[in-house]
Amino acid sequence: MNHPLSIYRGLPAPIYTLFFATVINSVGIFVYPFLTLYLTQRLGYPPAKAGLFLTLASILYVPGSLLGSKLADTIGRKRVFVPCEILMNGCYLAAGFLEGTAWVSALVLTALFFDGMVDPAREAMKIDVTSAENRQASFSLIYLGHNLGFALGPVIAGLFFYRAPAWLFFGNAAAGFLSIVLIILKIKESKPTKEVLKESRAWKSGERAEDGGTLKVLFSRVRLLVFSLCITCFSYAYSQTLFALPLLTTSLFGEAGAPLYGRMMALNGVVVVLLTPFAVTLLRRFDPLANITLSGLLYTIGFSLFAFAVREPVFLLLVVVYTIGEIISATNQGYWVANNTPISHRGRFSAILPIIMGSGHAIAPIIGGAIIQYTAMDVLWLTTALAALAGTVGIALLRRFTVAR
C-alpha cells in the first residue's frame, strides 16, 4: 500500500500501448457526451426526435458489435479493429466538414455502428495479451486510462460546442486516428493460433477452448450467464445516477441542483483516478466474486441513502460511497469474465456478455421514469437499492457454489 502504482510495473508491453491509446481516445470523446445538445440546439431536433435518434444509435451498436465479434474470432482482432476504427473516425472527419447539415446525423449513426464492431475486437485483444496473473492490474490500468482521458475530454469539447462545433468532430477523429497509429505500430495480431487452441483443450482453467456456436457455449458456461444477469442489476442501479440523480438534485435544490450534480460527477471522476490503484492493491488478494459482492453492498448503501439525503455534503459523501463500489466492480468484473471465457470465443463473448450486462442501462430510464411518475422519488431510490441488493445476493450465491465445486 506504500506504493500502489507499483502494481502497474512489469505488465505486458501491449498493455502500456493500449493504456496510452485509451487515454488519447478518451480525451477525444467529444461527440457522444454532447450529442443530445448538438441534435437539439445545433440541428434543431425536438427532444422526442433526439431521444428516438439516441435509441436508434443504441440499436445500431448491437448488430455492429455482434458482427465485429464474429469477425474478431474468425479473421483476427487487429484485422477488425484497425479498419473499423479508421472507418468510424472517417465518419467523424466527414461530419466535421459537413457540420450543421442533415448529413451529420447519418454519419454519426454510421460511426456508432463501426464503434460497435471495434469494441469486441479491442476487448479480445486486451485478454489475449494478458495472463491470469497480470490481468487484473492490466485491466485496471486501462480503466484508469479511460477515466484520465474522459476527465479532460468533455471539458475541451465544451469549449468547442458553441465556438467551433465542427471541431467536436475533427477533434474526435484526430484523437481516434492517433490511437490507431499506436495500435498499428506497437501491437501484433493477437488472435490465438490453431496450435494454441488445440493445446488449450487440456487446460483446467475456464479459458479452455470450446466447440460450437456462441449460444451453445454460453449456455454450457452457466456461471457466466448467471454472473451477467446479476451485473444487469448493477447496471440498472448505476444508470439511475445519470437519469434520476439530476432530477433529484434539481427537485431539492432548484437552480442550484444542476451545478451540484456537475460537482458530483466531477467528484466521481476524481475519486476513480485517485483511488483505483489503492483499491486494486488492497483487494487483489481476495476472490474477485467476493470483491464484486462488496461493491454491490456499497451500491446498495449509497443508492438507498439518496432516498433520505437533503444536504449537499451528504450527496457528495454518497458519491464517494458508490464510486468506490464502481471502482471495485469495474476492476474485478472484466478480470473474472476473462478468466472464465473460452479462448476460442473471446471476441463473441466480448460482444454478447456486455449486451446482457448493459441491458440494465437501457431499461433504467423507462422504469425509473414510471416509478417517479406514479409513486415518489424516494421510492425510486429504495427500489434502486433493492436492485443492487438483488445483484449482490446473486453474486454472493454464485461465489458460494463456485467455491463449493
GUDRENKE-149958 format. One record per residue (C-alpha): residue number from 1; residue in one letter; x, y, z. Coordinates in nm, 2 decimals. Example, Ala and Ser with C-alpha at 12.3 -4.5 7.8 and 13.67 -1.06 7.14 Angstrom:
BEGIN
NODE   k r      x      y      z
NODE   1 A   1.23  -0.45   0.78
NODE   2 S   1.37  -0.11   0.71
end
This chain:
BEGIN
NODE   k r      x      y      z
NODE   1 M   0.00   0.00   0.00
NODE   2 N   0.30   0.23   0.03
NODE   3 H   0.35   0.23  -0.35
NODE   4 P   0.01   0.14  -0.50
NODE   5 L   0.13   0.23  -0.85
NODE   6 S   0.38  -0.05  -0.84
NODE   7 I   0.11  -0.29  -0.94
NODE   8 Y   0.14  -0.14  -1.29
NODE   9 R   0.51  -0.23  -1.32
NODE  10 G   0.62  -0.52  -1.54
NODE  11 L   0.29  -0.56  -1.73
NODE  12 P   0.29  -0.69  -2.09
NODE  13 A   0.42  -0.42  -2.33
NODE  14 P   0.10  -0.42  -2.54
NODE  15 I  -0.10  -0.32  -2.22
NODE  16 Y   0.10   0.01  -2.20
NODE  17 T   0.03   0.07  -2.56
NODE  18 L  -0.34   0.01  -2.50
NODE  19 F  -0.32   0.24  -2.20
NODE  20 F  -0.18   0.53  -2.39
NODE  21 A  -0.42   0.46  -2.68
NODE  22 T  -0.71   0.46  -2.44
NODE  23 V  -0.61   0.79  -2.28
NODE  24 I  -0.58   0.96  -2.62
NODE  25 N  -0.90   0.81  -2.74
NODE  26 S  -1.09   0.91  -2.42
NODE  27 V  -0.96   1.26  -2.44
NODE  28 G  -1.10   1.28  -2.78
NODE  29 I  -1.45   1.16  -2.70
NODE  30 F  -1.61   1.49  -2.79
NODE  31 V  -1.92   1.39  -2.99
NODE  32 Y  -2.12   1.14  -2.77
NODE  33 P  -2.13   1.34  -2.44
NODE  34 F  -2.27   1.64  -2.63
NODE  35 L  -2.48   1.46  -2.88
NODE  36 T  -2.82   1.54  -2.73
NODE  37 L  -2.73   1.91  -2.71
NODE  38 Y  -2.59   1.91  -3.06
NODE  39 L  -2.91   1.75  -3.20
NODE  40 T  -3.15   1.98  -3.02
NODE  41 Q  -2.95   2.31  -3.03
NODE  42 R  -2.75   2.28  -3.35
NODE  43 L  -2.97   2.07  -3.57
NODE  44 G  -3.30   2.18  -3.42
NODE  45 Y  -3.43   1.84  -3.32
NODE  46 P  -3.72   1.84  -3.08
NODE  47 P  -3.65   1.64  -2.76
NODE  48 A  -3.86   1.34  -2.87
NODE  49 K  -3.68   1.32  -3.20
NODE  50 A  -3.34   1.35  -3.03
NODE  51 G  -3.44   1.07  -2.79
NODE  52 L  -3.55   0.85  -3.09
NODE  53 F  -3.21   0.92  -3.25
NODE  54 L  -3.02   0.81  -2.94
NODE  55 T  -3.23   0.49  -2.91
NODE  56 L  -3.16   0.41  -3.28
NODE  57 A  -2.79   0.47  -3.22
NODE  58 S  -2.80   0.22  -2.93
NODE  59 I  -2.99  -0.03  -3.15
NODE  60 L  -2.73   0.00  -3.44
NODE  61 Y  -2.45  -0.06  -3.19
NODE  62 V  -2.58  -0.42  -3.12
NODE  63 P  -2.55  -0.56  -3.48
NODE  64 G  -2.22  -0.39  -3.52
NODE  65 S  -2.09  -0.55  -3.20
NODE  66 L  -2.22  -0.90  -3.30
NODE  67 L  -2.07  -0.87  -3.65
NODE  68 G  -1.74  -0.74  -3.52
NODE  69 S  -1.71  -1.01  -3.25
NODE  70 K  -1.76  -1.29  -3.50
NODE  71 L  -1.50  -1.14  -3.74
NODE  72 A  -1.26  -1.09  -3.45
NODE  73 D  -1.27  -1.46  -3.36
NODE  74 T  -1.26  -1.56  -3.73
NODE  75 I  -1.01  -1.33  -3.91
NODE  76 G  -0.83  -1.16  -3.61
NODE  77 R  -0.85  -0.88  -3.36
NODE  78 K  -0.62  -0.63  -3.53
NODE  79 R  -0.77  -0.70  -3.87
NODE  80 V  -1.11  -0.59  -3.74
NODE  81 F  -1.00  -0.32  -3.50
NODE  82 V  -0.79  -0.11  -3.74
NODE  83 P  -1.01  -0.08  -4.05
NODE  84 C  -1.33  -0.04  -3.84
NODE  85 E  -1.16   0.23  -3.63
NODE  86 I  -1.05   0.41  -3.94
NODE  87 L  -1.40   0.39  -4.09
NODE  88 M  -1.55   0.52  -3.76
NODE  89 N  -1.32   0.82  -3.74
NODE  90 G  -1.35   0.88  -4.11
NODE  91 C  -1.72   0.93  -4.05
NODE  92 Y  -1.64   1.18  -3.78
NODE  93 L  -1.40   1.36  -4.01
NODE  94 A  -1.66   1.38  -4.28
NODE  95 A  -1.92   1.51  -4.03
NODE  96 G  -1.68   1.79  -3.94
NODE  97 F  -1.67   1.91  -4.30
NODE  98 L  -2.05   1.87  -4.32
NODE  99 E  -2.12   2.02  -3.98
NODE 100 G  -2.46   2.18  -3.94
NODE 101 T  -2.62   1.98  -4.22
NODE 102 A  -2.86   1.68  -4.21
NODE 103 W  -2.57   1.45  -4.32
NODE 104 V  -2.42   1.47  -3.97
NODE 105 S  -2.68   1.26  -3.81
NODE 106 A  -2.64   0.98  -4.07
NODE 107 L  -2.26   0.99  -4.03
NODE 108 V  -2.28   0.97  -3.65
NODE 109 L  -2.51   0.67  -3.67
NODE 110 T  -2.27   0.50  -3.91
NODE 111 A  -1.98   0.58  -3.69
NODE 112 L  -2.15   0.42  -3.39
NODE 113 F  -2.22   0.11  -3.59
NODE 114 F  -1.84   0.08  -3.66
NODE 115 D  -1.77   0.16  -3.29
NODE 116 G  -1.98  -0.15  -3.21
NODE 117 M  -1.76  -0.35  -3.44
NODE 118 V  -1.44  -0.22  -3.28
NODE 119 D  -1.52  -0.29  -2.91
NODE 120 P  -1.53  -0.67  -2.91
NODE 121 A  -1.20  -0.68  -3.11
NODE 122 R  -1.04  -0.44  -2.86
NODE 123 E  -1.17  -0.64  -2.56
NODE 124 A  -1.05  -0.97  -2.71
NODE 125 M  -0.71  -0.82  -2.78
NODE 126 K  -0.68  -0.70  -2.42
NODE 127 I  -0.75  -1.05  -2.29
NODE 128 D  -0.51  -1.21  -2.55
NODE 129 V  -0.21  -1.01  -2.44
NODE 130 T  -0.26  -1.08  -2.07
NODE 131 S  -0.25  -1.38  -1.84
NODE 132 A  -0.45  -1.47  -1.53
NODE 133 E  -0.16  -1.35  -1.32
NODE 134 N  -0.13  -0.99  -1.46
NODE 135 R  -0.49  -0.95  -1.60
NODE 136 Q  -0.64  -0.76  -1.30
NODE 137 A  -0.37  -0.50  -1.28
NODE 138 S  -0.36  -0.47  -1.66
NODE 139 F  -0.74  -0.42  -1.69
NODE 140 S  -0.74  -0.17  -1.40
NODE 141 L  -0.46   0.04  -1.58
NODE 142 I  -0.67   0.06  -1.89
NODE 143 Y  -0.98   0.15  -1.69
NODE 144 L  -0.77   0.42  -1.52
NODE 145 G  -0.66   0.55  -1.86
NODE 146 H  -1.01   0.58  -1.98
NODE 147 N  -1.11   0.79  -1.68
NODE 148 L  -0.80   1.00  -1.70
NODE 149 G  -0.88   1.09  -2.06
NODE 150 F  -1.25   1.13  -2.01
NODE 151 A  -1.19   1.37  -1.72
NODE 152 L  -1.04   1.61  -1.98
NODE 153 G  -1.23   1.54  -2.30
NODE 154 P  -1.57   1.68  -2.22
NODE 155 V  -1.41   2.00  -2.08
NODE 156 I  -1.23   2.06  -2.42
NODE 157 A  -1.55   1.96  -2.61
NODE 158 G  -1.75   2.21  -2.40
NODE 159 L  -1.52   2.49  -2.53
NODE 160 F  -1.57   2.38  -2.89
NODE 161 F  -1.95   2.34  -2.87
NODE 162 Y  -2.05   2.70  -2.93
NODE 163 R  -1.73   2.85  -3.07
NODE 164 A  -1.63   2.59  -3.32
NODE 165 P  -1.88   2.30  -3.34
NODE 166 A  -1.70   2.14  -3.63
NODE 167 W  -1.41   2.07  -3.41
NODE 168 L  -1.62   1.83  -3.20
NODE 169 F  -1.60   1.60  -3.50
NODE 170 F  -1.25   1.69  -3.61
NODE 171 G  -1.11   1.65  -3.26
NODE 172 N  -1.28   1.32  -3.21
NODE 173 A  -1.14   1.20  -3.54
NODE 174 A  -0.79   1.33  -3.47
NODE 175 A  -0.76   1.15  -3.14
NODE 176 G  -0.90   0.83  -3.29
NODE 177 F  -0.65   0.83  -3.58
NODE 178 L  -0.36   0.89  -3.34
NODE 179 S  -0.47   0.60  -3.12
NODE 180 I  -0.49   0.38  -3.43
NODE 181 V  -0.13   0.46  -3.52
NODE 182 L  -0.01   0.34  -3.18
NODE 183 I  -0.20   0.01  -3.23
NODE 184 I  -0.07  -0.04  -3.58
NODE 185 L   0.30   0.02  -3.48
NODE 186 K   0.31  -0.14  -3.14
NODE 187 I   0.06  -0.43  -3.12
NODE 188 K   0.08  -0.75  -3.33
NODE 189 E  -0.22  -0.97  -3.42
NODE 190 S  -0.31  -1.15  -3.10
NODE 191 K  -0.57  -1.40  -3.22
NODE 192 P  -0.48  -1.74  -3.08
NODE 193 T  -0.33  -1.98  -3.33
NODE 194 K  -0.48  -2.32  -3.41
NODE 195 E  -0.20  -2.48  -3.21
NODE 196 V  -0.28  -2.28  -2.90
NODE 197 L  -0.65  -2.35  -2.94
NODE 198 K  -0.57  -2.72  -2.96
NODE 199 E  -0.34  -2.71  -2.66
NODE 200 S  -0.60  -2.52  -2.45
NODE 201 R  -0.85  -2.81  -2.46
NODE 202 A  -0.63  -2.98  -2.20
NODE 203 W  -0.63  -2.67  -1.97
NODE 204 K  -0.81  -2.70  -1.63
NODE 205 S  -0.89  -2.33  -1.63
NODE 206 G  -1.21  -2.16  -1.75
NODE 207 E  -1.02  -2.04  -2.06
NODE 208 R  -1.00  -2.37  -2.24
NODE 209 A  -1.14  -2.37  -2.59
NODE 210 E  -1.49  -2.50  -2.67
NODE 211 D  -1.66  -2.62  -2.99
NODE 212 G  -1.99  -2.48  -3.11
NODE 213 G  -2.17  -2.15  -3.16
NODE 214 T  -2.19  -1.86  -2.92
NODE 215 L  -2.52  -1.95  -2.76
NODE 216 K  -2.43  -2.32  -2.72
NODE 217 V  -2.11  -2.24  -2.55
NODE 218 L  -2.26  -1.96  -2.34
NODE 219 F  -2.53  -2.20  -2.21
NODE 220 S  -2.26  -2.45  -2.13
NODE 221 R  -2.10  -2.18  -1.91
NODE 222 V  -2.39  -2.12  -1.68
NODE 223 R  -2.18  -1.93  -1.43
NODE 224 L  -2.11  -1.67  -1.69
NODE 225 L  -2.47  -1.63  -1.78
NODE 226 V  -2.58  -1.60  -1.41
NODE 227 F  -2.30  -1.35  -1.35
NODE 228 S  -2.41  -1.14  -1.64
NODE 229 L  -2.77  -1.13  -1.52
NODE 230 C  -2.65  -1.02  -1.17
NODE 231 I  -2.44  -0.75  -1.32
NODE 232 T  -2.75  -0.63  -1.51
NODE 233 C  -2.90  -0.54  -1.17
NODE 234 F  -2.59  -0.33  -1.10
NODE 235 S  -2.60  -0.16  -1.44
NODE 236 Y  -2.97  -0.07  -1.38
NODE 237 A  -2.89   0.07  -1.04
NODE 238 Y  -2.59   0.27  -1.15
NODE 239 S  -2.77   0.41  -1.45
NODE 240 Q  -3.00   0.60  -1.22
NODE 241 T  -2.71   0.82  -1.13
NODE 242 L  -2.73   0.95  -1.49
NODE 243 F  -3.12   0.96  -1.52
NODE 244 A  -3.27   1.01  -1.17
NODE 245 L  -2.99   1.18  -0.98
NODE 246 P  -3.00   1.51  -1.17
NODE 247 L  -3.38   1.50  -1.13
NODE 248 L  -3.33   1.45  -0.75
NODE 249 T  -3.09   1.74  -0.71
NODE 250 T  -3.30   1.99  -0.91
NODE 251 S  -3.61   1.89  -0.73
NODE 252 L  -3.44   1.95  -0.39
NODE 253 F  -3.22   2.25  -0.47
NODE 254 G  -3.39   2.42  -0.76
NODE 255 E  -3.15   2.62  -0.98
NODE 256 A  -2.86   2.51  -0.76
NODE 257 G  -2.93   2.14  -0.84
NODE 258 A  -2.76   2.13  -1.18
NODE 259 P  -2.43   2.28  -1.05
NODE 260 L  -2.44   2.04  -0.76
NODE 261 Y  -2.49   1.75  -1.00
NODE 262 G  -2.19   1.87  -1.20
NODE 263 R  -1.98   1.88  -0.89
NODE 264 M  -2.09   1.53  -0.80
NODE 265 M  -1.99   1.40  -1.15
NODE 266 A  -1.66   1.57  -1.12
NODE 267 L  -1.60   1.42  -0.78
NODE 268 N  -1.69   1.08  -0.92
NODE 269 G  -1.41   1.12  -1.18
NODE 270 V  -1.15   1.24  -0.92
NODE 271 V  -1.23   0.95  -0.68
NODE 272 V  -1.19   0.70  -0.97
NODE 273 V  -0.85   0.84  -1.07
NODE 274 L  -0.71   0.87  -0.71
NODE 275 L  -0.84   0.55  -0.56
NODE 276 T  -0.83   0.29  -0.83
NODE 277 P  -0.46   0.19  -0.77
NODE 278 F  -0.53   0.17  -0.39
NODE 279 A  -0.84  -0.04  -0.44
NODE 280 V  -0.67  -0.29  -0.67
NODE 281 T  -0.36  -0.32  -0.44
NODE 282 L  -0.57  -0.37  -0.13
NODE 283 L  -0.82  -0.62  -0.28
NODE 284 R  -0.64  -0.81  -0.54
NODE 285 R  -0.55  -1.09  -0.29
NODE 286 F  -0.92  -1.17  -0.25
NODE 287 D  -1.15  -1.37  -0.48
NODE 288 P  -1.30  -1.13  -0.75
NODE 289 L  -1.65  -1.25  -0.67
NODE 290 A  -1.60  -1.15  -0.31
NODE 291 N  -1.48  -0.81  -0.42
NODE 292 I  -1.78  -0.77  -0.65
NODE 293 T  -2.01  -0.86  -0.36
NODE 294 L  -1.85  -0.58  -0.16
NODE 295 S  -1.91  -0.34  -0.45
NODE 296 G  -2.27  -0.44  -0.46
NODE 297 L  -2.31  -0.37  -0.09
NODE 298 L  -2.16  -0.02  -0.14
NODE 299 Y  -2.41   0.04  -0.42
NODE 300 T  -2.69  -0.07  -0.20
NODE 301 I  -2.59   0.16   0.08
NODE 302 G  -2.52   0.46  -0.14
NODE 303 F  -2.83   0.44  -0.35
NODE 304 S  -3.07   0.37  -0.06
NODE 305 L  -2.95   0.67   0.13
NODE 306 F  -3.03   0.90  -0.16
NODE 307 A  -3.39   0.85  -0.05
NODE 308 F  -3.32   1.04   0.27
NODE 309 A  -3.05   1.29   0.17
NODE 310 V  -3.13   1.66   0.19
NODE 311 R  -2.80   1.83   0.23
NODE 312 E  -2.52   1.89  -0.02
NODE 313 P  -2.23   1.74   0.19
NODE 314 V  -2.44   1.41   0.22
NODE 315 F  -2.48   1.40  -0.15
NODE 316 L  -2.11   1.43  -0.20
NODE 317 L  -2.04   1.17   0.06
NODE 318 L  -2.27   0.92  -0.11
NODE 319 V  -2.10   0.99  -0.44
NODE 320 V  -1.77   0.87  -0.28
NODE 321 V  -1.95   0.56  -0.14
NODE 322 Y  -2.10   0.44  -0.47
NODE 323 T  -1.79   0.54  -0.67
NODE 324 I  -1.57   0.32  -0.45
NODE 325 G  -1.83   0.05  -0.54
NODE 326 E  -1.79   0.13  -0.91
NODE 327 I  -1.41   0.10  -0.88
NODE 328 I  -1.42  -0.23  -0.71
NODE 329 S  -1.68  -0.37  -0.96
NODE 330 A  -1.50  -0.23  -1.27
NODE 331 T  -1.16  -0.37  -1.17
NODE 332 N  -1.30  -0.72  -1.10
NODE 333 Q  -1.58  -0.78  -1.35
NODE 334 G  -1.37  -0.80  -1.66
NODE 335 Y  -1.10  -0.99  -1.48
NODE 336 W  -1.34  -1.26  -1.37
NODE 337 V  -1.52  -1.28  -1.71
NODE 338 A  -1.19  -1.31  -1.89
NODE 339 N  -1.07  -1.59  -1.67
NODE 340 N  -1.39  -1.78  -1.74
NODE 341 T  -1.43  -1.71  -2.12
NODE 342 P  -1.31  -1.98  -2.36
NODE 343 I  -1.01  -1.87  -2.56
NODE 344 S  -1.20  -1.98  -2.88
NODE 345 H  -1.49  -1.74  -2.82
NODE 346 R  -1.32  -1.43  -2.67
NODE 347 G  -1.44  -1.20  -2.94
NODE 348 R  -1.80  -1.32  -2.94
NODE 349 F  -1.83  -1.33  -2.56
NODE 350 S  -1.69  -0.97  -2.56
NODE 351 A  -2.00  -0.87  -2.75
NODE 352 I  -2.28  -1.07  -2.61
NODE 353 L  -2.19  -1.05  -2.24
NODE 354 P  -2.17  -0.67  -2.24
NODE 355 I  -2.50  -0.66  -2.42
NODE 356 I  -2.66  -0.87  -2.14
NODE 357 M  -2.48  -0.69  -1.86
NODE 358 G  -2.56  -0.35  -2.01
NODE 359 S  -2.93  -0.41  -2.06
NODE 360 G  -3.00  -0.25  -1.72
NODE 361 H  -2.88   0.08  -1.86
NODE 362 A  -3.14   0.06  -2.14
NODE 363 I  -3.44  -0.01  -1.91
NODE 364 A  -3.34   0.22  -1.62
NODE 365 P  -3.48   0.55  -1.76
NODE 366 I  -3.81   0.38  -1.86
NODE 367 I  -3.86   0.21  -1.52
NODE 368 G  -3.72   0.50  -1.33
NODE 369 G  -3.95   0.75  -1.50
NODE 370 A  -4.25   0.53  -1.44
NODE 371 I  -4.17   0.49  -1.07
NODE 372 I  -4.12   0.87  -1.03
NODE 373 Q  -4.44   0.95  -1.21
NODE 374 Y  -4.67   0.71  -1.03
NODE 375 T  -4.51   0.70  -0.68
NODE 376 A  -4.23   0.92  -0.55
NODE 377 M  -3.86   1.00  -0.58
NODE 378 D  -3.77   0.83  -0.25
NODE 379 V  -3.94   0.51  -0.37
NODE 380 L  -3.72   0.52  -0.68
NODE 381 W  -3.41   0.52  -0.48
NODE 382 L  -3.53   0.25  -0.24
NODE 383 T  -3.62   0.02  -0.54
NODE 384 T  -3.28   0.11  -0.70
NODE 385 A  -3.11  -0.01  -0.38
NODE 386 L  -3.32  -0.33  -0.39
NODE 387 A  -3.20  -0.40  -0.75
NODE 388 A  -2.84  -0.35  -0.64
NODE 389 L  -2.90  -0.58  -0.34
NODE 390 A  -3.05  -0.85  -0.57
NODE 391 G  -2.74  -0.84  -0.78
NODE 392 T  -2.52  -0.86  -0.47
NODE 393 V  -2.71  -1.16  -0.33
NODE 394 G  -2.68  -1.33  -0.67
NODE 395 I  -2.30  -1.28  -0.69
NODE 396 A  -2.26  -1.40  -0.33
NODE 397 L  -2.45  -1.72  -0.41
NODE 398 L  -2.26  -1.77  -0.73
NODE 399 R  -1.93  -1.74  -0.53
NODE 400 R  -2.06  -1.99  -0.27
NODE 401 F  -2.15  -2.25  -0.54
NODE 402 T  -1.83  -2.18  -0.73
NODE 403 V  -1.61  -2.23  -0.42
NODE 404 A  -1.81  -2.55  -0.33
NODE 405 R  -1.73  -2.72  -0.66
end
